[in-house]
Amino acid sequence: MSMNVLGVALNYRYDIVNRAFEMRATQLLSDIVRGQIFGKVVGEMTEREFQGRGLTQTHGLFIMRPKDTPNSPADIDKIIFPHFPDKEKFPELVALVCKVMFHGPCDANSAYHKKKKNGKCEHGFPFAFRDETDISGKRPLYRRPDDGRGFFKRFNGIMFFIDNKSVVPQSPLLLLLYVGHVNIMYSPSTSACNYGNKVQISIVKQNENKAPGEEYVHDAVQEFKEMRNMGANEAHYYIMGNSQAHI
Ligand SMILES: [Zn+2]
């Protein structure tokens, strides 16, 4: 972040960052649940997470009523867009995708993205071009047309062409509303519950061998001793009275 507040870089002003983030996250949740922008929500689960460098992110899982649940590739293509929009018709949207909705190169030649598994990106980028969305597997494979759209960007001195293989699935509506990174995905299985609630699941695992009725353990002091560290952002976030998860 390059913005300054009274001469202090914004990443040291976690009080401002946390308040601004919480306002935006609360409004986003309200748009989805009360505003019903994707239809009526019958179940929801959200949590806040703090990244390695301290900044906050939020995950949400929304269960739609059957009538509003996308059931076919055509339904999903109307909501989720993992490709560049038309530059002539939607220049503002294209500019936002180029700014915040692409995954940088993580191939073997690039040091840009360090999180690799067996030399490959842990998130599966870059995905293959596809003409149609496929929801028959465990994870949906979205339509990513080979239409030549994309832009050039330099990473570590090497010029890359970022095309539809590297666009993060997004909702044009949410991208224009929030002008920030909002990744949206379709989940055909319960695996998303696991992904969205890693911290809660780790606490549940601490307690999984307990007999019914036995006291539930969430020992913050013990967690600290076991080197669960907490940055200033996260500490301030809880001091403000925010909770980590909401179901
Ligand atoms: Zn990656």
Boltz pocket constraint, residues with backbone or C-beta under 6 A from the ligand:
constraints:
  - pocket:
      binder: B
      contacts: [[A, 103], [A, 104], [A, 105], [A, 106], [A, 113], [A, 115], [A, 121], [A, 122], [A, 123], [A, 124], [A, 125]]
      max_distance: 6.0
